[in-house]
Amino acid sequence: MPKILSFLLCLSFTITSFVICIDEKEKVLKISTDAATPTGSDFTYICDPVRYAKLKLDIKSFAFCDSKLPYNVRAKDLVDQMTLAEKIAQLGNNADGVARLGLPKYEWWSEALHGLSNVGPGTVFDNLVPHATSFPTVILTAASFNEKLWREIGQVVSTEARAMYNLGRSGLTFWSPTINVARDPRWGRITETPGEDPFIVGTYASNYVRGLQDVAGTEHYKDLNTRPLKVAACCKHFAAYDVDNWHGVDRYHFDARVTEQDLEESFLRPFEMCVKDGDASSVMCSYNRVNGIPSCADPKLLRETLRQEWNLHGYIVADCDSVEVMVTGHKFLNDSNEDAVAQTLKAGLDLDCGAYYPKYLGNAVNQGKVRESNIDEALQNLYIVLLRAGYFDGLPAYKALGKNDICTNRSIELATQVAREGITLLKNDGPTLPLNTATFKTLAVVGPHANSTVAMIGNYAFDPRNPGSPCRYTSPIDGFSTYGKVNYAAGCGDVKCKDASLIPPAVEAAKTADATIIVTGLDLSIEAEGLDRLDLLLPGKQTDLINQVAAAAKGPVILVLMTAGGVDISFAKTNPKIKAILWVGYPGAEGGRAIADVVFGQYNPAGRLPITWYQADYINKLPLTSMQFRPDDSQGYPGRTYKFFNGPTVFPFGFGLSYTKFNYTLNATVPSLSAKLQRFTHCHDLNYMANKTKPTCPAILVSDLQCGEYIELTLVVQNVGGKVGSEVVLVYSKPPDGITGTFLKQLIGFQRVYIAAGASQEVKFVFNGCKSLGIVDNAGNNILPFGGHTIIVGDGVASFPVQVTFHN
């Protein structure tokens, strides 16, 4: 959860007549009402003439309520009618509203990372709406490699959000998703991310954001500043944010020293895709500094990159209390409070999640440190987003949504399906899995996560201090109970498993069971926001539990790992008594059902790891705070992620087994790509290894090319096994040999295909030459290198060369 100030935060829902206060010191939620429980039919929109009549205000005097006018004109009119003090009071997450204009209070902060949650104060659960659908955490969802599924999740979450809004229990602005690249396995927030590959992260981001925001039939508006929004999404945390708290180095003080090459190639790429492809209506800047400058005060990042270069259609918000952190944590330029708010506002920060803007902007204006016009610009960015979301005029398509559209059977089944699609089979000797109910009637289900419920939903789900929970829970022992008789033993008191006193009952259970399932792993006490990991091992006595249970088991042993980050389980991988291993991430509220369905073959797993699982000694080779991706031989640092690390792994990125087998046949390719040079296009130099011959024209800047050339690839994928299943087809590109400092390979495309046993399916890819074959040089330039590139399918199941040439 973002840093929160200690104060009494109150949200007054003017329309529905109830007030919510969160005392952050006492951590208590207090709700008071002075009217009947609101229903969908009671809710109205801001510019409803009936509402203005009840407020005894003349709606005709407020041009911002004239739906015939353009949004920018309406937003300007609203802002122009405010006094300076009224304007400033709207620039914190808990906006005050302006009663004399009929503008109610508005809470900007709601969260929807993998379902609606009560973490942000803008979404409230109570007796009328006690639950919402909880999907698996993002890292497991990403393992499905299923773009369609990612978008569908967003659509379900936004439907529940609009229903909550109609019931007066949420706003329309949701600060999700998290799209930082999982650079290092120790980072505590890997559970929130789509993994280590920038292309996957950006593709997930754009699809999930489209699912949240898109109103059917309006996806391709010419003027994106007027495109309707189902709800407004937010891509965070911008930028180079992936150190939370490691050996005393925390995000409130950390300065991320990043090369222009890594910034362009890895840290910024997902955000560019989120803004350009996803059309995100908001971006959140992060706590950390980037090369000395706090992210939220950097005009190059905010104003130049987000607004001018990428053309953001929306607002920029600070991670909660980031402006305060500039002063108290970073002590940036020894700024006063007024200096800090002036700098961030002028850099392009529109909204402060916190109290610094409302407290200090008035003084900053009076001291001549910032102009009122900067405040006006920020407010107009904010109100245009609310206009697009129907806050002022309503969106008729969603007017009828209400309580019955939350926690539907369809949404619960979708959450279960997402977990099934992400679950990844890492080992299957024999093969042992799937089990069958005829043979395996008694099951020992043991381990600290065997009876897991809350741990399965991860973070940014439901804060147990406040009302609200998933629609229901299905724990692993509940799931396995539908397939056989379960004998449960915890084996450990919790995931930290500090003593061995509970291991013997788990060993005894395994001695008599037809099969033993050990459910272990990590949880938010080990990896979480504000908590980075110190090692890559299972905690405490978990390894002892696994080994002792496996040694004593009568039947086959299946190890189920509930984690976000990778764990070195080499001991289990090589243990012949452990026949199968499944990684299940944090699988959401229906995780127990999904796990059991996979183990007993009701679903054939096809998940693929979205992160590299390193060996335990990896962390001894470089600190978490070293930001580079590329190896540094001078310091003995290995590379990070599959793109730059070529050492031994426990399991590589993209790894995952199936209960069936697939063969690939390369059907058709385009073996060459010729880029046309324009009159003012010049060759760009590129560093080559000393023993390699440098081409006469090594590369061309992508910005100097029209980039209209495409590569086509057609594969036939055949299911040659005996079971129906899905296959994830991964396609990589490799640059010409000899170029120094570039990646080993990079993912450029993927598709998940469902194929019946014995059947085949044609899979076609079309790649843009510049995007798929381009690289970033050490100065941060996007370039297209001359020479022989290679397209690689999967783990080398097929590959072919693509020759890039330039002509006049």
N, C-alpha and C positions, 0 to 999 in steps of 0.2 A: 504494500500500500504506500502511496506517496506520503511524504512527510506532512504532518498535520499540526497546525497551530493549536495551542490549548486555549480554547475559548468556547463560549456557548453559541453554537451555530443553529439558527432557526430558519425554517423554510415556511413561509406563509402562503398557502395555496388559496389565493383570493377567490378563485372561481368555485372551489369546492369546500371552502370554509373549514379548513382544518390546518393546524400548525404542528410542525415537527421540530423538535429541538434535540440536538445531540450535544450533551455536555462532554467535551473531550477529556476533561480532567477526571470525571467520574465514570466515563465510558458507559453512559446510560442513555438509552433512547426514550424520549418522552413524547407522547402523542396526545394532543387535546383536540376535541372537535366541538363545534357549536352548531352543527347541523346533522341531518341524517347522513348515514354512510353514502358517499357518492356512488353513482352508477354511470355507465356510459351515456345514458340519455340525459343525465344532468350536466355533462361536460359541454362546454362551449368553447369558441375560439375568441381571440382578443378583440377582433374588429366586428363582432356581432352587434348589429344595431340595438337589439333587445338588451344586451349587456350594458351598452353605453347609456341607454335610457334608464336602466336601473341605477346606474352610477350618477344619474342626473348630469350627464355630459353630452354636448352636441357633437356627434360623430362627424358631422359635415365640416367641422372646423379643424379636423385632423386629416391632412392629406395623406398621411402614412396609412390610413385605413381605406384609401381609394384604390381598389383592386385593379382599376383600369390604368393606373400609372406604373411605370417601370419600377423594379425593386430598388434600384440605386436611388431613384428620385424619392421613393417612399422612405427609405432608410435615412437619407439626408434630411428630409422633413422632420422625422422623429427626433433626430439628434439636434437639429437646429432649434427645436422648441424647448430644449432642456437648458437649464442654467449650468454653469461650469460645475458647481457642486453636485448637481443631479447627474451629469455625465460621469463624473469620477466615481460616483456610487454604483455605477453599473459595471465597473471594470474588474471586480473580484468575482470569483466563481458563484458567490451568493449575491446576485445582483439585486439591488434594493427596489427597482421599479420606480415609477413616478406616478403617484396616485392622481395628480391633477391632469395627467394626460391619459389616464385609464390604463397605464402600463403596470401590470402586476409584478411582484417579485419573481425572479427566475433563478433556479439552481442549475448551473451548467454541468456540474460534475455527476455523471452516472457512468457505470462500467458495464461492458458486455464482452469481455474477453473470450469466453466460451459459454455464453449464456448470461442472462441478466443476473446481477448480484446486488447485494445491499452494501457493498464496500463504499461506493460513492453515495453521498447524502441525498442525491437527486432521485434515487429510486427507493421506495419504501414498501415493505411487506407488512401485512397485518392480517386480521381475521378474514377480511374479504379476499385478499390475494396473499396466501401464505407461502406460495411456492412458485418456482419457474423451472424450465427445463435446463438441466445441467449437462452440457456436452463434455467429452473428454478434454483434457488440457491440450493446448495447441501443439505441443511437440508430438503427441500421439496422433492427432488429427493430420498433421503434416506427413506422418509416416504412411498414410494411405496413398499419397501421390495422386490424388483425385481432385482435379480442379472443380468439376461439377459438384462434388460433395461439399467442397469448401464454400462455394457460393450458396448452396442450399441451406447450409447451417446458418449463414448470415440472414437468409430470407426468413427462416423460422424465428431466429432471435429478434429480428426487427418487427415481425408480426406480434410477438409477445410484448415488445417494447411499445408499439402503438396501442395495444390493448391496455397496458398499464397507464399510458398517457391519458387515454380516454377515461380511465377510472381515477384520474387525478393522483396517480402514484409514481409517476416518473416524468422526466423532461423528455426532450427530443435530441439531446446531444450526448453522445456516448464516447468516452475516451478510450477507445479500443480500435484496432488491435495493437499489440506489441510486435514490432518488426525489426528488432535489433538482431544482427547476426550472432550466432553462438560461436564466438571466436575461440574460447578456451573452455575446456570441460569443467573447470572449477566454478564457473559463473553460476550464482545461485538462482538466476531467473530463466534458465534454459527451458523450464517447463512452460513458460509463456510464449516461447518463440517457435517459428517453423524450422529451426535448425541452423546448420552452418553454411549453407550455400546461398549466396546473395540472390541468385536467380529464383530458387525455390521460395525464399523468403518473400521476394517481391511478387512472385506469382500468387502465392497464398494471400498476401496483403491485398492485391488488386481484386481478387475474387471474393474474399470475405467482405471487403468494403463495398463492392458492387452488390453483394447480397444484402448488406445492411441498408444501403442508400437507394438503390434503383427502384423507381416507380415504373411498373410495367408500361411499355410503350413510349417512355421518355428517355431511354438510354442514350440517344444520339442527338440531343439538342444541339443546335448550332451555337447558341449563346449559353455556355455552361454556367454562367453566373445566374441564370434564371432556371436552371434545370431543377425540377422538383426533387425533394429528398424524402424518402420514407422515414429515415432518421439520419442524423448527421454522425459520421464516423470520424475517428481521429487516429492517425498513425504516429506512433511514439516508440522510442524516445530519441529525438534528433539532437545530437549525433555522436557517434563513437562512444556510446554508453554501454559498458559491459563490465564494470567493476562496482560491486556493491559494498562489500566490507570484507577485506582480505588482509589478515595480519595487521589490523589497525589502519589500513588505508581504506577510507570510505568515499562514497560518491559525492559527499558534500564538500570534499577538499581535493578530489583527484583531478589532476591535469593530464588528459589523454594526449600523449605526444604521438602524432600520427603523420605518416608521410602523405604527400599529395597522391601518390600512387595507390596506397591502401584506402585513403579516403574516397577517391573516385571509384575504385574498382569494387570495394567491399562494403564500406560503411554507408555510403550515400546511395548506392544502386537500388536497394529495396525501397527507399523513400521516394526516389525518382519514379519507380514503377508504380508505387502507391498513389502518387499525385497525378502522374500522366495517364496511366492505364486504369487505375481505380477511381480517378477523379475524387479523391478524398477531400472532404470539406473542412478538414482541420489537421494540423500537425502540432505535436507537443514537443517543445524543446526540453533538454535534459539538464540535470543538476551539474554535471561535470564541466570542466573547461576542455576546450579542444585547442591544443597548441597555445595555451596561455590565456585564451579568451573564454569566459563563460558562454555556453551555447546560447543561452537566452539573451545575451547582449552582443551577439556577433552579427553585424549587418551583412557580412558576406554569406553567412549561412541562411539567415532569415529573409532579409529583403532581396539580396541579389540572387541567391540560389532558388529558394522556395517561390518567391513571388515573380521575379523577373525572368529567370531562366526556365523554371518549370511551370510557371503560370498557375500557381495555386489559386483555386476558386473557393476561398473560405477564410478561416481565421487561424491564427497561431496562438497557442496557449502554453503557459509555463507549467512544467511539472510542479506539484504543489509546494509552495514556499521557495521556489528556485530563486526568486528575486531577493528574498531575505537571505538565502544561502550565499548569494554573491557578496553580501555585506559581512555576514557573521562567519561564514565558512571560508570562502576563497579570499575574503578581504581584498577584493579586486580593486586595484588602484587606490586603496584606502578610501573608497567612495563613501559618502554619506548616504543616508536612506534616499534623499532626494536625488542625488547623483545616480543611484542605481535605477530608480524608476524612470528617470529621464533617458538614461542610456538604453534600457531595454525597449522602451516605447519607440524611440527613434530607430532602433535596430529592426523593428518590425513586430515586436511582441504585442498582440492585441489584448490578451486577457491574462490576468494573474490568478492562478489558483492559489488563493491566499488573501492576505489583507494589506499587502504593501502598496498596491496601486490605490485602493480607496483611502489609505492613511496618508500617503505622502505625495501623491500627484498634485494636489492643490498647492502645497508649498513649492513644489518643483516649478509649477507654472508661475507662481508669484515671484520666485527667485530668478526667473528668466532662463531656466535650464531646459525647458521644453515648451513647445507651442501648443495652444489649445487645438490647432488644426491637426496635430498628431493624435490627439485624443479623439477628435471627430472621425478621423480615418479609421482608427481601431474600432470604434463603435459601429460605423457603417459596415465594416467587414463582418462584425458579429450579427447585426440585425438582418443583413442580407441572407445569411445562413438560416436564421429563424423564419424569415419570410419564405424561403424555399421549402422549409420543412412544414409549412402550413400553420405555424404558431399564430399568425395574425389572421389568416383567411380560412383555415381548415383544409384538410385534404379529404374530399368526399369518399375516395376509394377505401379509406380506412375508418370511416365514421362508425361503422357497425361493430368494430372489433371490441371485445370485452372479455370478461372472466373466462368464458367458455373457449376462448382461443389460446389460453395459457395451459400448459401441461396436458395437451391433447394426446391421445393414443399415438397419433402420427409422430408428434415431436419426440415422445419417449422412445418409440421404435427407431426413429432416425438417430437418436443419441446412442442407442445400442448398436446400430449398424456402423456408425462412425468408429466406435471402439473396435468392432470386429475387423473393419478394414485397416485400422492402424496397427493392430497386434502383429508382432513380427516374430517369426519362427527362426531361432538362431541355431538350434541343434535338433536333430531327429535321427538318432541311431536306430538302425533296424530296417525300416522305420518303425518306431514305437507308436507314434501318433498318426492318425487319430485312434483313441481308445474306442472300444465298443461296449455297449451296456450288457451284452450277453456274457462277456468274459470278466469284465471289471465291475463287479457289483458292490464291493465294499471299498471305500476310499478314505485314506487318511489325508485330511487337508490341514496342514500345519504351517506355522510361521507367523510372524508378527503382523502380516497383512492378510492372513487367512479370513479374518472376520472384519476386514476393513470396510468402512463406510465413508466417513468424513475425509480420510486421507485420499480416497479415490478421486475427489473432485478438485484437489490441488488448491491453488490460490486464486484470488479475484473471483471467488465463487460466492460463498455466504459467510459473512462475519458472524461467528456464533454469539457475539455480544448483542446482536440485533435480531429481531424477528426475520424469518425467511429461511428457506431450505429447498433442496431439490424436490421434484415431484414425488420421488420415492427413492429408496436405496435398495439395490440388490447386491449383497456382499458376495465374495467368492464362495463361502460355505453355503449361502442360499442358492447360488447358481449351480454348484455341484450336487446339491441335494435333489435336484430334479433328475439327475442321471444315476444316482446310486445312494447307498447308505453311507453317510458321512460321519467319521469319527474325528472331531476337531481337537487340536491341542495348539496353544499359542506358541510354545517353544521359547518365546521371549516376552518380557513385560511390555516392551515397545520396540520401535525400530533401532533404538540405540543399544539395546540388548546387552546391558552392562554386566549381567551375571548369567551363569549357566544353570540356575536352579530349575528352570522350566523346560530344559532340554529333555530330561528323561521321559516325561509323559509323551512327548512328540515321538521319541524313539520307540516307545512301546506301541503307540498307535500304528507306526509303520510296519512293525513286525507281523501284524496279522492282516493288513489290508491288501486287497488285490492290486491296488496302485496307490502311490503316494504323491501328492501334489504339495510342494513346498512353496509358499507364497511369501517372499521376502522383499527387501529393497530399502528405499529411502522415504522420507516424507519432508514436510515443511520445517521440521526441526533440524534437518541436515542441509537442505538446499531450498533457498527461498529469497524473496526480496529482502535486502539488508543482510544476507547471510550467504557468503560464498563458501565453497567447500575447501577443505585443507588436504584432502587426499581423494583417491579414486577407488577406494576399497569399500566393501560392505562394512557397516559399523559394528563395533562391539564383538559379541560372540556369534554373530550371524553365520560366519564361515564355519565355526565349530558345529552349530546347529545343522547346517546343510550336510556337512561331512558325516556326522554321527547318524543322522536320520538315513542318509543314503546307504551307509555301511550296513545298517540293521534292516533295511526294508525287505519285505518278502517279495513284492512285485516291482514293476518299473517305477522309477522316480522321475517326476517332471518338475523342473524348477521354473517358477514364475517370478519374474523380476518387475517390481513396481518402482520405477525411477523415472527421472527426466534426463539427467546427465548420464553418461556412460559409467560403467563400473567394471573394474578388472576382475572378471570371474574366470580367469584362465584355469584355476583349480577345478571348477565345475565343467568347463569345456572339455577338459582332458580326463575327467573322472568317468570310467566306463559304467559305473553304477547309475550315473545320472544320464538317462537316455534322451531326454529332450529339454530344451530351454526355450522359454517364451519371454519376450520383453513386451510389457503391456502399458508402459508409460504410467500416467494417472488416468485411468480409463473412464472417469465420470461416474455418475450415480448408478448407471446400469452395468458397470464394469464387471461385476461378478457373473452376470448372465453371459456377457460377451466372452469372457475367458473360458467358461465351461463349454459354451457352444463350439469354440475353436478346439479345445482339448478332445471333445467327443465327436468332432467331424461334422457338426451341423453347419460349420463354416470353414472353408479352406483358406488358411491365412495367406495374405499376399503383401503384408506391410514390408516396408524397406526402411532401414535406419536413416534418419535425416541428419545424423551426426556420426563422427568417427568415435569408436570406443578405443581409447588408448590404453596401453599398459601402464601399470601403477607408477613406474619410474619416470614417466613423461613429465610429471610436475616438478621433478628435481632438476630438470634441464633448463627451465626458464620461469621467471616470475609471471604471475597473472597480470601484473601491471605493465609488462612489456607488450606494446600494442601491435607490433608488426606481425604480418602473416608469413612473410618470407623467411627462410632460414637465415641466421646470422652466424657464419662460420667463425668470425672473430671472437664471438662470445660463446660459441658452442650451442647456440639456440637452434632447435629443430624448427621446421615450418609448422604452420597451423592449418588445420582442415585438410580434406583430401586433396585440395588444389595445390598444396605446397609441402605436405608431409609425406615422405616416402619410406618411413621406418616401419617396424613391425606394429601391428595392431591386434587388439583382441577380436574386434569385428570392424570391417571397413564401412565407410559411408555407402549407402545404397544396398547393404547386404540384407538378405531375407530369403528364407526357404519356403517351399510349398509342399502340399501333399500330392502334387502331380508334377509333371515335367513338360517343359516347353522347348521347342526347337525354332530357330530363326532361319529364314531364307531371305537373302538380299535380292529384291525383285528389280529395282531400278534406282539409279542415282544420276546426279548431274556432276560429272567428275571435274569440272573446271568452272572458274568464275573470272570474268574479265571486267575490270572496272574502267570506265571511261574517264580520262583526264580532261579537265577543262583548261581553258587558256591560262587561267591564273592559278592552276593547281601545281604545287611543287612537291618534290620528293622530301620525305622526312627521314632524318637519320635515326639509326637504331643500333644499339650495342649488340655485338656478336662475340661469341667466344673466340679466343685467339686462333684456335685451330680450324675455324670455320670461315668460309669465304663469304664476305658481305655482298649482297646483290647491289647492282648499280643504283637501283631505286629501292631502298629497303622497305619503305612504308609510305602511306599517304594518310594525312589527317582525315578522320571520318567526317569532320565538319566541312571538308573540301570536296566530298563526294556526294553524289545524289542518292546513293545507297538504295538503288532500285533493283539490284541484282539479288536473285534468290537461289537457294540450293534445295533440291527436292530429294527426298529419300523415301522409298517405299519398301516395307518389310512384310513378309508373310510370317505370322506367328502361329505355330501349330501346337495344340495340346496333345502330346503323345503319351500322356499318362492315362490312368483309369478314372480320374475324378474331375468333375467340373471345377473350374477355378479362374482366378484373375491373375494376370501377369502385368507387372510394371515394366514398361520398356523405357530405358534410360539412354539418352544419346548425348555424347560428349564431343567437344572439339579439342584438338591438340595443335598448338602453333608450330610453325616450321622449326626444325632442329637448329640449334646453335644460338638462338636469341637468349641473351642473358636476362635473368631476373623475372621471367614470366612463369606462369603456372604449369603444372604437369599436365592437367586437362581441366576443362570446365564443362559443367552441365549446360546444354543449350536447349534441351527439349525432353519431355516425358509424356507418356500416355499410359493409363491403366485400362486394360481391355479384359473383358469377361468372355471366356471361351469354353464351350462344352467339351467333354472328353472326346478325343478323336477329331475334333473340328479345327478349322483354321480361320484366321481373320487377317485381312490386309490392314496394315497400319501405315499411314502416310504422314510424313513430316514435311513442312515447308519452312525453311530457315532464311531469314534475311542475312545476306552476306556480311554486312558491316556489324550487325549485332552478334552474330554467331561466331564469326572468325576474328573479330576485332580484339585487340588487347589494349592495356593501359601501360604506357611507358613510365619510366621512373620520374618524369616530370608531371605526371597526371594527365597526359594527353591521350585521348582515344584515337587509336590508329589502326589501320588495316595493313598487316605485313604482306609483302610480296613472298611468293614461294609455295612450297608444298605443305599444306595443312592436312590434318587427318581427322576424319569423322569416325568415332568409336561407338559401337552399340553395346550397352551393358558392360560386362567385364571382359570385353574383347571378343564376344561371341561373333562379332562381325566388325570389320573396319574397312575403310577405303580412303584413298587420297583425294584431296581437292586442291587443284593448282590455281593459285591466285596470280593473275597477271594484270598489268596496267597498259592501256593503249590510248592513243590520242583520238 
